[in-house]
Amino acid sequence: MITLKCSSKTNPKALCKAIVKNYDETSCVEIEAVGGGAVNQAIKAIAYASVEMKRNKDFRLDCHPTLKAVNGNIVTVLEVF
């Protein structure tokens, strides 16, 4: 599984491209997002990626939010299947 990091300044369309590319290679992508702004950008990117996958591959992505310890801190993780 590939882990992509997202911040509040992340371009959702750029993250969308990374999600689609890495999903094609691994069938599962994890996005780490710290803070409300980062989670917002990650959700936008997943929405863009889901539309692109549906349009190009007739496949819709699933997203499961969870929490994960990273360097002793709890962060929001969005797993995309």
C-alpha positions as CSV (number, residue, x, y, z in Angstrom):
1,M,0.0,0.0,0.0
2,I,1.3,3.4,-0.9
3,T,0.9,6.3,1.6
4,L,0.4,9.8,0.3
5,K,0.6,12.8,2.5
6,C,-1.8,15.7,2.3
7,S,-1.8,19.2,3.8
8,S,-4.2,22.1,3.7
9,K,-2.1,23.5,0.8
10,T,-2.2,20.3,-1.3
11,N,-3.7,20.8,-4.8
12,P,-6.6,18.3,-4.9
13,K,-6.3,17.8,-8.6
14,A,-2.6,16.9,-8.3
15,L,-3.4,14.5,-5.4
16,C,-6.1,13.0,-7.6
17,K,-3.6,12.2,-10.3
18,A,-1.3,10.6,-7.6
19,I,-4.2,8.5,-6.3
20,V,-5.2,7.2,-9.7
21,K,-1.6,6.4,-10.7
22,N,-0.8,4.6,-7.5
23,Y,-4.2,2.9,-7.3
24,D,-3.5,1.4,-10.8
25,E,-0.2,-0.1,-9.4
26,T,-1.3,-1.2,-5.9
27,S,-5.1,-1.3,-5.7
28,C,-5.0,0.5,-2.4
29,V,-3.8,4.0,-1.5
30,E,-3.5,5.5,2.0
31,I,-3.7,9.3,2.5
32,E,-2.4,10.9,5.7
33,A,-4.0,14.2,6.5
34,V,-3.3,16.2,9.7
35,G,-5.9,18.9,10.4
36,G,-9.2,19.9,9.1
37,G,-7.9,21.7,6.0
38,A,-5.8,18.7,5.0
39,V,-8.7,16.3,5.4
40,N,-10.9,18.7,3.3
41,Q,-8.3,18.7,0.5
42,A,-7.9,14.9,0.7
43,I,-11.7,14.4,0.4
44,K,-11.8,16.7,-2.6
45,A,-9.0,14.7,-4.2
46,I,-10.7,11.4,-3.5
47,A,-13.9,12.8,-5.1
48,Y,-12.0,13.8,-8.2
49,A,-10.3,10.5,-8.4
50,S,-13.5,8.6,-8.0
51,V,-15.2,10.5,-10.8
52,E,-12.1,9.9,-13.0
53,M,-12.0,6.2,-12.2
54,K,-15.7,5.9,-12.9
55,R,-15.4,7.7,-16.2
56,N,-12.2,6.0,-17.5
57,K,-12.4,2.5,-16.0
58,D,-16.1,2.1,-15.0
59,F,-15.0,1.6,-11.4
60,R,-15.9,3.6,-8.3
61,L,-13.5,4.0,-5.4
62,D,-14.3,3.3,-1.8
63,C,-12.9,5.4,1.1
64,H,-12.6,4.4,4.7
65,P,-11.5,7.0,7.3
66,T,-9.5,5.8,10.3
67,L,-6.9,7.0,12.8
68,K,-3.3,5.9,12.8
69,A,-0.3,6.6,15.1
70,V,2.5,8.3,13.1
71,N,5.6,9.3,15.1
72,G,3.7,9.1,18.3
73,N,0.9,11.4,17.0
74,I,-2.6,10.3,16.0
75,V,-3.4,11.4,12.4
76,T,-6.4,11.0,10.2
77,V,-5.9,8.4,7.5
78,L,-8.2,7.9,4.5
79,E,-7.8,4.4,2.9
80,V,-8.9,4.3,-0.7
81,F,-9.9,0.9,-2.2
